[in-house]
């Protein structure tokens, strides 16, 4: 079991950047696929990006390709979401999620596949 804590959210203007962090407890994140999801008010939670255990496989939603990049540093039990060229429509609560997997499994975009979730961090992008 792993506990996840996100940080790095905030209020920025359109075109600016933020980097979100997700720290896994007990240095256990290396055993998990990690995904980032977001949920805007009145909307369903949507997949943003995912990364395999070793970081060799990543998956990004079409809406963020070329602007966002997921990465991880297993020595720090931390995953990141670098968000560039932010747009007002990126405004949402961003959640980190994890699911235990063997080394070769690629990340997927289904929220139901993930067993552990953080509390979320708010990202607000003003026009």
Z-matrix of the N, CA and C atoms (Angstrom, degrees):
N
C 1 1.458
C 2 1.522 1 108.66
N 3 1.327 2 115.65 1 143.19
C 4 1.457 3 120.38 2 -178.79
C 5 1.521 4 108.60 3 -134.28
N 6 1.305 5 115.61 4 143.29
C 7 1.463 6 121.56 5 173.20
C 8 1.521 7 108.20 6 -105.35
N 9 1.317 8 115.51 7 140.72
C 10 1.460 9 121.18 8 -175.01
C 11 1.521 10 110.14 9 -119.40
N 12 1.322 11 115.76 10 136.89
C 13 1.457 12 121.02 11 178.23
C 14 1.514 13 108.93 12 -130.59
N 15 1.332 14 116.39 13 119.67
C 16 1.456 15 121.56 14 178.92
C 17 1.524 16 110.38 15 -93.79
N 18 1.314 17 114.90 16 154.70
C 19 1.457 18 121.30 17 173.94
C 20 1.514 19 108.42 18 -156.02
N 21 1.324 20 115.59 19 168.39
C 22 1.453 21 120.17 20 174.45
C 23 1.518 22 115.53 21 106.64
N 24 1.322 23 116.57 22 -5.99
C 25 1.454 24 118.40 23 178.78
C 26 1.520 25 111.70 24 -70.36
N 27 1.333 26 115.87 25 171.57
C 28 1.446 27 120.22 26 179.19
C 29 1.506 28 112.48 27 168.62
N 30 1.327 29 114.97 28 -169.72
C 31 1.457 30 122.58 29 179.05
C 32 1.516 31 108.68 30 -106.87
N 33 1.332 32 116.30 31 122.84
C 34 1.460 33 121.03 32 178.78
C 35 1.525 34 109.29 33 -134.99
N 36 1.318 35 115.43 34 167.77
C 37 1.462 36 120.37 35 175.95
C 38 1.522 37 109.60 36 -92.50
N 39 1.298 38 115.85 37 157.79
C 40 1.464 39 121.19 38 177.67
C 41 1.525 40 109.70 39 -55.04
N 42 1.326 41 115.43 40 137.66
C 43 1.450 42 121.68 41 -179.34
C 44 1.517 43 114.53 42 93.83
N 45 1.317 44 116.56 43 -14.59
C 46 1.467 45 120.10 44 -179.49
C 47 1.529 46 110.61 45 -85.58
N 48 1.333 47 115.01 46 179.86
C 49 1.460 48 121.65 47 -174.94
C 50 1.524 49 111.47 48 -124.92
N 51 1.320 50 114.99 49 155.92
C 52 1.459 51 123.13 50 171.33
C 53 1.524 52 107.78 51 -143.69
N 54 1.325 53 115.61 52 153.68
C 55 1.458 54 120.15 53 171.28
C 56 1.513 55 108.70 54 -124.44
N 57 1.304 56 115.49 55 120.06
C 58 1.458 57 121.70 56 176.04
C 59 1.523 58 109.78 57 -91.19
N 60 1.324 59 115.44 58 146.29
C 61 1.461 60 121.51 59 176.27
C 62 1.519 61 110.00 60 -122.63
N 63 1.307 62 115.37 61 148.65
C 64 1.465 63 122.05 62 177.05
C 65 1.527 64 106.79 63 -134.00
N 66 1.306 65 116.73 64 113.43
C 67 1.458 66 121.80 65 -179.19
C 68 1.520 67 109.85 66 -102.00
N 69 1.336 68 115.27 67 129.47
C 70 1.460 69 120.80 68 177.02
C 71 1.519 70 110.84 69 -96.80
N 72 1.315 71 115.61 70 141.01
C 73 1.464 72 120.31 71 -175.74
C 74 1.526 73 111.99 72 -70.83
N 75 1.333 74 114.98 73 156.78
C 76 1.474 75 123.51 74 172.81
C 77 1.517 76 111.95 75 53.59
N 78 1.310 77 116.81 76 30.89
C 79 1.457 78 122.10 77 176.95
C 80 1.533 79 112.05 78 52.41
N 81 1.350 80 115.36 79 33.94
C 82 1.463 81 120.78 80 -172.84
C 83 1.517 82 114.03 81 -96.92
N 84 1.338 83 118.28 82 -5.82
C 85 1.461 84 119.49 83 -170.54
C 86 1.523 85 112.99 84 -61.44
N 87 1.315 86 117.58 85 -23.70
C 88 1.456 87 121.14 86 -178.43
C 89 1.527 88 112.79 87 -61.19
N 90 1.316 89 117.69 88 -18.18
C 91 1.461 90 121.89 89 -178.92
C 92 1.522 91 113.43 90 -92.20
N 93 1.334 92 116.64 91 5.49
C 94 1.451 93 121.10 92 -171.50
C 95 1.520 94 112.86 93 -128.28
N 96 1.313 95 115.36 94 142.37
C 97 1.457 96 120.58 95 161.91
C 98 1.525 97 107.14 96 -71.53
N 99 1.319 98 116.45 97 141.78
C 100 1.467 99 121.15 98 -179.53
C 101 1.525 100 109.88 99 -119.12
N 102 1.305 101 115.32 100 138.48
C 103 1.456 102 121.00 101 175.35
C 104 1.519 103 110.64 102 -129.46
N 105 1.323 104 115.18 103 151.45
C 106 1.463 105 122.00 104 171.27
C 107 1.526 106 107.71 105 -112.26
N 108 1.306 107 115.91 106 133.70
C 109 1.445 108 123.43 107 176.83
C 110 1.522 109 108.53 108 -128.70
N 111 1.318 110 116.18 109 162.96
C 112 1.465 111 119.22 110 176.06
C 113 1.520 112 110.05 111 -142.07
N 114 1.314 113 113.98 112 155.05
C 115 1.457 114 119.74 113 179.19
C 116 1.519 115 109.35 114 -142.14
N 117 1.315 116 115.25 115 118.64
C 118 1.456 117 121.92 116 175.89
C 119 1.531 118 109.06 117 -91.82
N 120 1.319 119 117.90 118 158.00
C 121 1.467 120 120.51 119 -179.24
C 122 1.525 121 111.87 120 -55.95
N 123 1.323 122 115.62 121 129.50
C 124 1.452 123 120.76 122 177.39
C 125 1.509 124 114.71 123 77.42
N 126 1.331 125 116.73 124 4.51
C 127 1.461 126 119.69 125 -178.94
C 128 1.521 127 110.46 126 -119.60
N 129 1.317 128 115.39 127 162.29
C 130 1.454 129 120.13 128 177.54
C 131 1.528 130 110.34 129 -76.67
N 132 1.313 131 114.56 130 157.09
C 133 1.456 132 119.63 131 175.74
C 134 1.525 133 109.44 132 -67.06
N 135 1.319 134 116.22 133 134.78
C 136 1.459 135 119.55 134 -178.44
C 137 1.517 136 111.57 135 -126.74
N 138 1.310 137 114.13 136 148.93
C 139 1.454 138 121.82 137 179.02
C 140 1.518 139 109.97 138 -71.32
N 141 1.337 140 115.03 139 140.09
C 142 1.456 141 121.15 140 176.59
C 143 1.524 142 110.92 141 -113.14
N 144 1.333 143 116.48 142 -53.07
C 145 1.465 144 120.29 143 -176.96
C 146 1.520 145 109.66 144 -162.65
N 147 1.328 146 116.08 145 156.14
C 148 1.455 147 121.45 146 177.54
C 149 1.519 148 110.33 147 -143.69
N 150 1.333 149 115.68 148 156.60
C 151 1.462 150 120.37 149 -177.83
C 152 1.525 151 109.27 150 -144.24
N 153 1.327 152 115.38 151 140.28
C 154 1.454 153 120.77 152 179.75
C 155 1.517 154 110.90 153 -72.07
N 156 1.319 155 115.42 154 173.05
C 157 1.461 156 120.13 155 -175.59
C 158 1.522 157 112.70 156 -57.73
N 159 1.303 158 116.41 157 -45.24
C 160 1.447 159 119.61 158 -178.14
C 161 1.514 160 114.66 159 -87.13
N 162 1.310 161 116.27 160 -8.38
C 163 1.461 162 121.21 161 179.04
C 164 1.519 163 114.34 162 90.05
N 165 1.330 164 117.26 163 -0.33
C 166 1.452 165 119.49 164 -175.92
C 167 1.517 166 114.16 165 -76.97
N 168 1.313 167 116.86 166 -22.43
C 169 1.461 168 120.75 167 179.23
C 170 1.513 169 109.80 168 -118.79
N 171 1.318 170 116.10 169 128.34
C 172 1.452 171 120.96 170 176.48
C 173 1.524 172 109.79 171 -128.80
N 174 1.313 173 114.75 172 158.92
C 175 1.459 174 122.52 173 179.43
C 176 1.523 175 107.18 174 -142.08
N 177 1.328 176 116.08 175 131.12
C 178 1.459 177 120.47 176 179.28
C 179 1.522 178 109.85 177 -127.02
N 180 1.309 179 116.29 178 142.19
C 181 1.460 180 120.30 179 175.06
C 182 1.521 181 109.57 180 -64.95
N 183 1.315 182 116.08 181 148.93
C 184 1.471 183 120.19 182 -179.39
C 185 1.521 184 111.69 183 -57.44
N 186 1.314 185 116.44 184 -33.65
C 187 1.468 186 120.44 185 -176.01
C 188 1.526 187 113.14 186 -67.67
N 189 1.336 188 117.33 187 -17.19
C 190 1.470 189 120.03 188 -177.46
C 191 1.521 190 112.97 189 -120.07
N 192 1.318 191 117.96 190 -2.39
C 193 1.463 192 120.21 191 -179.29
C 194 1.514 193 110.76 192 -59.16
N 195 1.326 194 115.15 193 134.62
C 196 1.453 195 120.51 194 -178.89
C 197 1.513 196 114.10 195 85.92
N 198 1.326 197 116.80 196 -12.48
C 199 1.473 198 120.60 197 178.76
C 200 1.522 199 112.11 198 -116.09
N 201 1.321 200 117.25 199 -38.60
C 202 1.469 201 122.46 200 -178.35
C 203 1.527 202 109.29 201 -108.52
N 204 1.328 203 115.47 202 151.75
C 205 1.460 204 120.40 203 176.16
C 206 1.518 205 109.87 204 -144.41
N 207 1.324 206 115.65 205 126.99
C 208 1.459 207 120.87 206 176.69
C 209 1.521 208 109.10 207 -93.78
N 210 1.312 209 115.96 208 144.02
C 211 1.459 210 121.35 209 177.32
C 212 1.533 211 107.79 210 -151.84
N 213 1.326 212 114.48 211 175.11
C 214 1.468 213 117.64 212 178.69
C 215 1.518 214 109.52 213 -153.38
N 216 1.319 215 114.54 214 156.43
C 217 1.464 216 122.74 215 174.16
C 218 1.521 217 105.89 216 -132.14
N 219 1.322 218 115.99 217 97.40
C 220 1.464 219 119.77 218 -175.40
C 221 1.522 220 112.39 219 -66.73
N 222 1.324 221 117.80 220 -24.89
C 223 1.466 222 119.62 221 177.22
C 224 1.523 223 111.17 222 -65.60
N 225 1.337 224 115.91 223 -22.23
C 226 1.466 225 121.25 224 177.71
C 227 1.514 226 111.93 225 -107.70
N 228 1.338 227 116.59 226 3.61
C 229 1.471 228 121.19 227 -178.03
C 230 1.527 229 110.65 228 51.44
N 231 1.334 230 114.74 229 44.85
C 232 1.467 231 120.17 230 -173.28
C 233 1.525 232 109.88 231 -136.06
N 234 1.326 233 114.47 232 139.32
C 235 1.460 234 121.78 233 170.75
C 236 1.521 235 108.08 234 -115.70
N 237 1.328 236 115.13 235 153.71
C 238 1.458 237 120.63 236 -175.76
C 239 1.524 238 110.36 237 -129.24
N 240 1.317 239 114.69 238 155.50
C 241 1.449 240 121.16 239 169.15
C 242 1.522 241 106.75 240 -132.61
N 243 1.327 242 115.37 241 105.57
C 244 1.457 243 121.29 242 176.51
C 245 1.514 244 107.89 243 -84.77
N 246 1.313 245 116.58 244 122.91
C 247 1.462 246 121.62 245 -176.63
C 248 1.518 247 108.78 246 -119.56
N 249 1.318 248 115.83 247 114.06
C 250 1.460 249 122.15 248 179.22
C 251 1.525 250 110.26 249 -113.29
N 252 1.307 251 115.27 250 163.69
C 253 1.472 252 120.98 251 178.06
C 254 1.526 253 111.54 252 47.95
N 255 1.301 254 115.32 253 50.19
C 256 1.461 255 119.94 254 -175.73
C 257 1.522 256 111.59 255 -65.05
N 258 1.320 257 114.42 256 145.89
C 259 1.450 258 122.30 257 -179.65
C 260 1.539 259 109.35 258 -120.25
N 261 1.327 260 117.74 259 156.85
C 262 1.475 261 119.07 260 177.22
C 263 1.533 262 112.61 261 -55.22
N 264 1.320 263 117.15 262 -32.36
C 265 1.475 264 119.30 263 -179.60
C 266 1.521 265 113.18 264 -72.73
N 267 1.321 266 117.35 265 -5.82
C 268 1.472 267 120.36 266 173.55
C 269 1.528 268 111.72 267 -82.93
N 270 1.309 269 116.90 268 -6.33
C 271 1.457 270 120.74 269 179.55
C 272 1.521 271 110.80 270 -60.92
N 273 1.325 272 115.77 271 125.16
C 274 1.468 273 121.52 272 -176.95
C 275 1.517 274 109.10 273 -178.80
N 276 1.318 275 115.04 274 171.08
C 277 1.463 276 120.64 275 165.51
C 278 1.521 277 106.79 276 -88.04
N 279 1.311 278 116.09 277 128.42
C 280 1.456 279 121.97 278 -177.80
C 281 1.528 280 109.34 279 -103.61
N 282 1.321 281 114.64 280 130.46
C 283 1.457 282 121.62 281 -177.27
C 284 1.529 283 110.49 282 -117.80
N 285 1.303 284 114.29 283 139.90
C 286 1.452 285 121.99 284 170.68
C 287 1.526 286 108.18 285 -96.38
N 288 1.329 287 116.56 286 140.69
C 289 1.452 288 120.67 287 179.99
C 290 1.527 289 109.34 288 -138.30
N 291 1.325 290 116.20 289 156.70
C 292 1.457 291 119.88 290 -178.23
C 293 1.514 292 110.89 291 -144.44
N 294 1.345 293 114.34 292 149.15
C 295 1.449 294 119.21 293 171.81
C 296 1.514 295 109.01 294 -142.15
N 297 1.292 296 114.91 295 138.92
C 298 1.453 297 120.38 296 -177.96
C 299 1.518 298 108.80 297 -70.38
N 300 1.330 299 116.91 298 139.55
C 301 1.454 300 120.49 299 -177.62
C 302 1.515 301 110.21 300 -157.97
N 303 1.336 302 115.42 301 161.61
C 304 1.456 303 118.43 302 173.45
C 305 1.527 304 108.68 303 -76.18
N 306 1.300 305 115.21 304 167.55
C 307 1.459 306 120.93 305 -169.16
C 308 1.520 307 113.48 306 -58.65
N 309 1.317 308 118.28 307 -36.62
C 310 1.457 309 120.46 308 -169.38
C 311 1.528 310 114.90 309 -87.40
N 312 1.310 311 117.96 310 -2.56
C 313 1.453 312 120.14 311 -174.55
C 314 1.523 313 110.94 312 -76.35
N 315 1.321 314 116.41 313 134.99
C 316 1.462 315 121.37 314 178.42
C 317 1.523 316 110.25 315 -84.91
N 318 1.321 317 117.38 316 155.14
C 319 1.457 318 119.90 317 178.71
C 320 1.525 319 110.98 318 -70.11
N 321 1.316 320 117.15 319 156.21
C 322 1.458 321 120.52 320 176.19
C 323 1.517 322 109.50 321 -130.87
N 324 1.296 323 115.36 322 170.17
C 325 1.462 324 120.82 323 -170.85
C 326 1.522 325 114.24 324 -101.57
N 327 1.323 326 117.90 325 4.41
C 328 1.465 327 120.30 326 -175.91
C 329 1.520 328 110.70 327 -89.90
N 330 1.318 329 116.38 328 121.06
C 331 1.462 330 120.62 329 -178.99
C 332 1.529 331 111.51 330 -58.61
N 333 1.324 332 116.39 331 -34.88
C 334 1.452 333 119.99 332 -178.79
C 335 1.517 334 114.40 333 -65.89
N 336 1.332 335 116.84 334 -14.11
C 337 1.464 336 120.51 335 178.95
C 338 1.515 337 112.42 336 -78.98
N 339 1.299 338 117.25 337 -16.41
C 340 1.457 339 122.13 338 -174.01
C 341 1.531 340 110.14 339 -98.03
N 342 1.314 341 115.10 340 135.28
C 343 1.467 342 121.01 341 -172.88
C 344 1.524 343 113.81 342 -97.82
N 345 1.317 344 116.54 343 -25.13
C 346 1.466 345 120.22 344 -174.06
C 347 1.518 346 109.33 345 -126.18
N 348 1.326 347 114.55 346 140.75
C 349 1.461 348 120.82 347 -175.45
C 350 1.521 349 110.33 348 -135.74
N 351 1.330 350 114.61 349 145.67
C 352 1.441 351 119.90 350 172.04
C 353 1.516 352 111.10 351 -83.99
N 354 1.326 353 115.63 352 -177.20
C 355 1.460 354 120.68 353 -176.05
C 356 1.527 355 112.55 354 -86.38
N 357 1.307 356 116.47 355 -13.50
C 358 1.459 357 121.28 356 178.11
C 359 1.513 358 113.25 357 95.31
N 360 1.319 359 115.21 358 153.32
C 361 1.455 360 121.74 359 176.01
C 362 1.522 361 108.32 360 -136.07
N 363 1.320 362 116.77 361 135.30
C 364 1.461 363 121.32 362 -174.62
C 365 1.521 364 110.82 363 -81.98
N 366 1.324 365 115.06 364 132.19
C 367 1.455 366 122.32 365 172.40
C 368 1.526 367 107.25 366 -120.11
N 369 1.313 368 115.96 367 123.95
C 370 1.462 369 121.26 368 179.19
C 371 1.520 370 108.74 369 -125.66
N 372 1.327 371 115.45 370 125.41
C 373 1.454 372 121.44 371 -178.63
C 374 1.528 373 108.27 372 -116.58
N 375 1.306 374 115.79 373 118.46
C 376 1.455 375 120.18 374 179.74
C 377 1.519 376 110.56 375 -92.54
N 378 1.325 377 115.38 376 150.44
C 379 1.476 378 120.19 377 -177.28
C 380 1.522 379 111.61 378 -76.09
